[in-house]
Amino acid sequence: MSHMVLSVTSVNKSFGDVVILRGVSLSLAPGEVVALTGESGSGKSTLLHMIAGLEPVDEGEIIIDGSNLAGMRDSASAALRREKIGIVFQQFNLIPSLTVAQNLTFQARLSGKTADAAALAASLGLTDHLDKYPEQLSGGQQQRVAIGRAIAASPKLILADEPTGNLDEQTGDHVFDLLLSAARDQNAALLIVTHSTRLAARADRRKHLSRGQFQ
């Protein structure tokens, strides 16, 4: 059996009296692409945030590349996130005061690694925009920078939360293509939340959340 980059086992999560996730289990191997679908409020983003160590688990365990998030201090969780996880959100979350080149290498610098901004830009079709600032880019270009930033440190796991949600279909397809190729080039596991059944069909597997459980 191959080493799993991500193992989620019997995870429960509630906010007050509202149960968000109940007994959710999921695993991803290196290079595997899994699409997470479900109606709004089904717990998709909450699950992603817990995997990223941004939200604590009530019960169950989440193990990323051999490290158990349960009981992990915030500083250790942040270090794991920097070194092992790349995150792409629906909102681009770029740093407005940094150029494209600086945004691309920001995550890698945080994790103490070096990244080649020019090579990243070339792979993302951003070569002509390295000296520009986020406000000078289109939405699709900004999301490509966000993908570049997420993969710059060669993460083991890429988490993408509705990365095409703010984009038109054609641009969204291109962004999805870039995410898939980036994950496969680096043999990283990719867990992508999407409302698009068309895009989800292109993943290796699809997991559908409904009322806090996989259907």
Backbone torsions as a table, in degrees:
resi	resn	phi	psi	omega
1	MET	NA	131.2	-177.4
2	SER	-73.4	153.9	177.9
3	HIS	-64.0	131.2	179.8
4	MET	-89.3	131.3	175.1
5	VAL	-71.9	-37.3	-178.1
6	LEU	-132.5	130.2	173.2
7	SER	-131.8	113.8	175.3
8	VAL	-108.5	123.7	-174.3
9	THR	-128.1	117.5	172.3
10	SER	48.8	50.4	-177.0
11	VAL	-84.8	131.0	174.2
12	ASN	-118.0	145.6	177.4
13	LYS	-151.4	130.9	175.8
14	SER	-132.2	152.1	169.9
15	PHE	-118.2	104.6	-173.1
16	GLY	65.3	-127.8	179.2
17	ASP	-89.4	-1.2	-176.8
18	VAL	-92.8	115.6	178.2
19	VAL	-81.7	122.7	-178.4
20	ILE	-97.0	-48.0	179.7
21	LEU	-131.3	139.5	179.6
22	ARG	-134.3	110.6	175.0
23	GLY	62.9	39.9	-176.9
24	VAL	-83.7	130.7	176.3
25	SER	-130.5	142.7	-175.6
26	LEU	-161.9	142.5	175.3
27	SER	-138.5	147.4	177.8
28	LEU	-132.4	133.7	176.5
29	ALA	-93.6	163.5	176.9
30	PRO	-55.2	134.7	177.8
31	GLY	78.6	-0.7	-177.8
32	GLU	-87.6	141.4	179.3
33	VAL	-115.0	120.4	179.5
34	VAL	-122.2	128.9	176.9
35	ALA	-96.6	133.0	179.3
36	LEU	-109.2	115.2	-178.0
37	THR	-118.9	169.8	-179.9
38	GLY	150.8	158.3	-178.7
39	GLU	-68.0	163.9	177.3
40	SER	-58.0	136.3	179.6
41	GLY	85.6	5.7	-178.1
42	SER	-81.5	-9.6	177.1
43	GLY	106.6	7.7	-177.0
44	LYS	-60.7	-53.3	-177.6
45	SER	-66.9	-36.2	177.3
46	THR	-61.2	-43.3	178.2
47	LEU	-62.0	-43.7	179.1
48	LEU	-61.9	-42.2	-180.0
49	HIS	-65.1	-35.2	177.6
50	MET	-69.5	-41.2	177.6
51	ILE	-62.2	-34.9	179.2
52	ALA	-78.0	-5.3	-178.5
53	GLY	77.5	17.6	-179.3
54	LEU	-93.3	-11.7	-178.3
55	GLU	-142.2	130.1	-177.4
56	PRO	-72.6	152.5	176.3
57	VAL	-88.5	137.6	175.8
58	ASP	-76.0	-49.1	178.1
59	GLU	-144.0	155.7	-178.2
60	GLY	96.0	-174.6	-178.9
61	GLU	-142.1	151.9	176.1
62	ILE	-127.7	121.4	-179.4
63	ILE	-118.3	125.3	179.6
64	ILE	-116.7	114.2	178.8
65	ASP	50.0	42.2	176.4
66	GLY	90.4	-7.6	-178.8
67	SER	-102.8	124.5	-178.9
68	ASN	-86.7	123.8	-179.2
69	LEU	-72.6	-20.8	-176.6
70	ALA	-60.0	125.7	177.1
71	GLY	72.9	5.8	-178.8
72	MET	-73.6	136.3	176.9
73	ARG	-65.1	156.0	-179.5
74	ASP	-57.2	-39.4	-178.3
75	SER	-66.2	-39.4	179.0
76	ALA	-69.6	-39.1	177.7
77	SER	-63.2	-41.4	178.6
78	ALA	-65.0	-39.6	179.0
79	ALA	-65.0	-41.7	178.0
80	LEU	-62.1	-41.1	179.8
81	ARG	-63.3	-42.9	-179.5
82	ARG	-64.8	-40.9	-169.3
83	GLU	-91.3	-28.2	-171.1
84	LYS	-118.8	-15.3	-170.7
85	ILE	-124.3	134.7	170.0
86	GLY	-110.8	133.7	-175.5
87	ILE	-123.1	131.9	175.8
88	VAL	-124.0	121.6	-178.4
89	PHE	-103.0	168.5	174.5
90	GLN	-63.9	-44.1	172.2
91	GLN	-80.4	135.5	-167.9
92	PHE	-68.6	-30.8	175.4
93	ASN	55.1	36.4	174.9
94	LEU	-81.1	158.1	179.3
95	ILE	-88.5	111.9	-170.7
96	PRO	-62.1	-26.5	-177.2
97	SER	-85.5	-3.0	179.6
98	LEU	-105.9	146.2	175.8
99	THR	-71.3	171.8	176.2
100	VAL	-56.7	-46.4	-179.9
101	ALA	-58.6	-43.2	-178.8
102	GLN	-70.6	-37.8	176.1
103	ASN	-64.2	-40.2	-178.5
104	LEU	-60.9	-38.2	-175.0
105	THR	-96.9	0.7	-174.1
106	PHE	-59.3	-50.0	-177.3
107	GLN	-63.9	-41.6	179.7
108	ALA	-62.7	-41.7	179.3
109	ARG	-62.3	-39.2	179.1
110	LEU	-60.9	-34.1	-177.7
111	SER	-92.1	8.1	176.7
112	GLY	76.7	18.2	179.6
113	LYS	-109.2	163.9	176.0
114	THR	-105.5	147.1	179.2
115	ALA	-136.0	142.5	-179.9
116	ASP	-91.6	100.3	-176.3
117	ALA	-60.2	-39.1	-178.3
118	ALA	-65.1	-42.1	179.5
119	ALA	-67.5	-41.7	176.8
120	LEU	-60.8	-47.0	-179.0
121	ALA	-59.9	-41.3	-179.9
122	ALA	-62.4	-40.8	-178.4
123	SER	-70.1	-20.6	-176.8
124	LEU	-106.3	2.7	-179.1
125	GLY	71.2	33.8	-175.5
126	LEU	-118.4	13.8	-174.3
127	THR	-54.0	-37.5	-177.1
128	ASP	-82.0	2.6	-173.6
129	HIS	-120.9	10.3	-173.5
130	LEU	-58.3	-33.8	-176.1
131	ASP	-95.4	3.4	179.5
132	LYS	-85.0	164.5	176.3
133	TYR	-104.7	157.2	-176.0
134	PRO	-49.6	-38.4	-176.9
135	GLU	-66.1	-15.6	180.0
136	GLN	-92.1	2.0	-176.3
137	LEU	-108.2	156.0	171.9
138	SER	-75.4	169.5	178.9
139	GLY	-60.1	-42.6	179.3
140	GLY	-64.2	-38.8	178.2
141	GLN	-66.8	-40.6	178.6
142	GLN	-62.9	-39.4	-179.7
143	GLN	-68.9	-32.4	175.7
144	ARG	-65.3	-38.8	175.1
145	VAL	-62.1	-42.1	179.7
146	ALA	-61.3	-38.8	176.8
147	ILE	-65.7	-44.7	178.5
148	GLY	-58.7	-44.1	177.8
149	ARG	-60.3	-40.5	-177.5
150	ALA	-67.7	-32.8	-175.6
151	ILE	-97.8	-6.7	-173.0
152	ALA	-59.9	-32.8	-177.5
153	ALA	-93.2	14.2	179.6
154	SER	52.0	61.3	-178.2
155	PRO	-69.3	157.4	174.5
156	LYS	-78.8	-28.6	-174.5
157	LEU	-135.5	130.9	175.2
158	ILE	-112.5	127.1	177.6
159	LEU	-111.4	125.8	-178.4
160	ALA	-127.7	116.7	-176.8
161	ASP	-103.6	99.9	-178.9
162	GLU	49.8	52.5	-174.6
163	PRO	-67.1	-16.1	179.1
164	THR	-106.9	6.5	-173.3
165	GLY	-62.6	-29.2	-178.3
166	ASN	-99.6	10.0	-172.9
167	LEU	-116.4	154.1	174.6
168	ASP	-70.1	166.3	-171.1
169	GLU	-58.2	-46.1	-177.3
170	GLN	-63.9	-45.8	178.9
171	THR	-66.0	-40.0	178.2
172	GLY	-60.6	-41.1	178.0
173	ASP	-61.8	-41.0	-179.5
174	HIS	-65.9	-43.0	178.3
175	VAL	-62.2	-41.4	178.6
176	PHE	-63.2	-42.0	177.3
177	ASP	-58.0	-44.4	-179.2
178	LEU	-63.8	-40.8	178.4
179	LEU	-62.6	-46.4	-179.8
180	LEU	-61.5	-46.4	-177.4
181	SER	-68.1	-37.1	178.6
182	ALA	-63.4	-44.6	-179.8
183	ALA	-63.0	-44.1	-176.1
184	ARG	-73.2	-34.9	177.1
185	ASP	-62.3	-35.9	-176.8
186	GLN	-97.8	0.8	-176.4
187	ASN	55.1	36.3	177.6
188	ALA	-92.0	148.9	172.3
189	ALA	-78.1	140.7	-179.3
190	LEU	-125.6	121.6	174.1
191	LEU	-113.3	115.9	-173.2
192	ILE	-121.8	123.5	174.3
193	VAL	-85.9	127.5	179.0
194	THR	-150.2	146.2	173.1
195	HIS	-89.1	-9.0	-176.1
196	SER	-86.3	110.0	176.7
197	THR	-65.7	-28.5	179.1
198	ARG	-65.3	-45.0	177.6
199	LEU	-71.8	-38.4	-179.6
200	ALA	-60.0	-32.4	-178.7
201	ALA	-65.5	-17.5	-179.2
202	ARG	-86.6	-8.5	177.8
203	ALA	-76.5	165.2	176.4
204	ASP	-67.8	-37.0	178.5
205	ARG	-142.1	155.8	174.6
206	ARG	-124.5	131.8	176.1
207	LYS	-118.5	127.7	-175.9
208	HIS	-110.3	121.3	178.5
209	LEU	-94.0	132.1	174.5
210	SER	-145.1	125.6	-178.6
211	ARG	52.1	40.8	173.1
212	GLY	80.7	7.8	-179.7
213	GLN	-136.8	154.3	175.1
214	PHE	-76.2	134.1	179.6
215	GLN	-101.5	NA	NA
